[in-house]
Amino acid sequence: MRRNIHYKPSKSASILSGVIACAMGVFGLFTIPSIGAMIGFKAIWCLMAFGMGIYNFFCSRRAL
């Protein structure tokens, strides 16, 4: 029987990845054009990037 391997990142790694994800969100806000079909792509990009960043910040509170 195989075991599931769980890796718990350090607090600093979680914070760094949260900062990078939020920077990707800001990048998407200011560089992706808001015309035509790009509006949907921009919305999805920013929601996913900020979501990953916020999730990583919350995970960093639980890391040792």
LOBALO-208717 format. One record per atom (N, C-alpha, C, O): atom name; x, y, z. Coordinates in steps of 0.05 Angstrom, whole numbers. Example, Ala and Ser with C-alpha at 12.3 -4.5 7.8 and 13.67 -1.06 7.14 Angstrom:
   atom     east    north       up
      N      264     -114      156
     CA      246      -90      156
      C      264      -66      156
      O      285      -66      169
      N      257      -45      142
     CA      273      -21      143
      C      258        1      157
      O      268       23      161
This chain:
   atom     east    north       up
      N       17      -24        0
     CA        0        0        0
      C       18       25        0
      O       37       27       16
      N       11       44      -18
     CA       27       68      -19
      C       18       89        1
      O       -6       91        7
      N       37      104       11
     CA       31      125       29
      C       30      152       15
      O       46      156       -4
      N       13      169       23
     CA       13      196       12
      C       35      212       26
      O       37      212       50
      N       51      225       10
     CA       73      240       21
      C       64      269       22
      O       56      281        1
      N       65      281       45
     CA       57      309       48
      C       81      326       55
      O       96      319       73
      N       85      347       40
     CA      107      366       45
      C       95      391       56
      O       78      403       44
      N      105      400       79
     CA       96      425       91
      C      118      446       87
      O      139      444       99
      N      112      466       71
     CA      133      486       66
      C      138      503       91
      O      122      505      109
      N      162      515       92
     CA      169      532      115
      C      153      558      114
      O      141      564       94
      N      153      572      136
     CA      139      597      137
      C      150      618      117
      O      134      632      104
      N      176      619      115
     CA      188      639       96
      C      181      631       67
      O      177      649       51
      N      181      605       60
     CA      174      597       33
      C      145      604       27
      O      139      612        4
      N      127      600       46
     CA       99      607       42
      C       95      637       38
      O       80      645       21
      N      109      653       53
     CA      107      682       51
      C      118      691       24
      O      107      708       10
      N      141      680       16
     CA      154      688       -9
      C      136      680      -33
      O      132      696      -51
      N      124      657      -32
     CA      107      649      -54
      C       81      666      -54
      O       70      671      -76
      N       72      674      -31
     CA       49      692      -30
      C       55      719      -42
      O       38      731      -56
      N       79      730      -37
     CA       87      756      -48
      C       89      753      -78
      O       81      771      -93
      N      101      732      -88
     CA      104      728     -117
      C       77      725     -130
      O       73      737     -152
      N       58      711     -118
     CA       32      708     -130
      C       17      734     -131
      O        4      740     -151
      N       19      750     -110
     CA        6      776     -110
      C       19      795     -130
      O        5      811     -143
      N       45      793     -134
     CA       59      808     -155
      C       49      801     -182
      O       46      818     -200
      N       43      775     -187
     CA       32      766     -212
      C        4      778     -216
      O       -3      785     -239
      N      -11      781     -195
     CA      -38      793     -197
      C      -36      822     -204
      O      -51      831     -221
      N      -18      836     -192
     CA      -14      865     -199
      C       -4      867     -227
      O      -12      885     -242
      N       14      850     -236
     CA       24      849     -263
      C        1      846     -283
      O       -1      860     -303
      N      -17      827     -276
     CA      -41      823     -293
      C      -59      847     -294
      O      -70      853     -316
      N      -62      861     -272
     CA      -80      884     -272
      C      -70      907     -290
      O      -86      920     -303
      N      -44      910     -291
     CA      -33      933     -306
      C      -23      927     -334
      O      -18      946     -349
      N      -18      902     -341
     CA       -6      896     -367
      C      -24      882     -386
      O      -21      885     -410
      N      -44      867     -376
     CA      -62      853     -395
      C      -83      873     -404
      O      -96      886     -388
      N      -86      876     -430
     CA     -106      896     -440
      C     -134      888     -434
      O     -141      865     -431
      N     -151      908     -431
     CA     -180      904     -424
      C     -197      908     -449
      O     -216      924     -448
      N     -191      894     -470
     CA     -208      896     -494
      C     -216      868     -503
      O     -200      850     -502
      N     -240      866     -512
     CA     -250      841     -524
      C     -250      818     -505
      O     -257      820     -481
      N     -240      795     -515
     CA     -239      771     -500
      C     -218      771     -478
      O     -218      754     -460
      N     -200      791     -479
     CA     -179      793     -458
      C     -190      801     -431
      O     -177      796     -411
      N     -214      812     -430
     CA     -226      820     -405
      C     -231      795     -388
      O     -224      795     -364
      N     -241      774     -400
     CA     -245      748     -385
      C     -219      736     -376
      O     -217      727     -354
      N     -199      736     -394
     CA     -173      725     -387
      C     -161      741     -364
      O     -149      729     -346
      N     -163      767     -365
     CA     -152      784     -344
      C     -165      779     -318
      O     -152      777     -297
      N     -192      776     -318
     CA     -206      770     -293
      C     -198      744     -281
      O     -193      742     -257
      N     -196      723     -298
     CA     -188      696     -288
      C     -160      697     -278
      O     -154      686     -256
      N     -142      710     -293
     CA     -114      712     -285
      C     -111      725     -257
      O      -97      714     -240
      N     -124      748     -254
     CA     -121      763     -229
      C     -134      748     -205
      O     -123      747     -184
      N     -157      736     -210
     CA     -171      721     -188
      C     -153      697     -179
      O     -151      692     -156
      N     -142      683     -199
     CA     -125      660     -192
      C     -100      669     -178
      O      -92      657     -158
      N      -87      690     -188
     CA      -62      699     -176
      C      -66      709     -148
      O      -51      702     -129
      N      -86      726     -144
     CA      -91      737     -117
      C     -101      714      -98
      O      -95      714      -75
      N     -116      696     -109
     CA     -125      673      -93
      C     -102      656      -83
      O     -102      647      -60
      N      -83      650     -101
     CA      -60      635      -93
      C      -43      650      -72
      O      -33      638      -53
      N      -40      676      -76
     CA      -25      692      -57
      C      -38      692      -29
      O      -24      689       -9
      N      -64      697      -29
     CA      -78      697       -3
      C      -77      670       11
      O      -73      668       35
      N      -81      649       -5
     CA      -79      622        6
      C      -52      616       18
      O      -50      604       39
      N      -31      625        4
     CA       -4      620       15
      C        1      636       40
      O       15      626       58
      N      -10      660       42
     CA       -7      675       67
      C      -21      662       90
      O      -11      661      112
      N      -45      650       85
     CA      -59      636      106
      C      -44      610      114
      O      -44      603      137
      N      -32      597       94
     CA      -17      573      100
      C        8      579      116
      O       17      563      132
      N       19      603      112
     CA       43      610      127
      C       38      613      157
      O       56      611      173
      N       13      619      164
     CA        6      622      192
      C        6      595      206
      O       10      594      230
      N        1      574      191
     CA        0      547      203
      C       27      533      202
      O       31      513      215
      N       46      543      186
     CA       72      530      184
      C       89      535      209
      O       85      555      223
      N      106      516      214
     CA      123      518      238
      C      148      534      232
      O      165      538      250
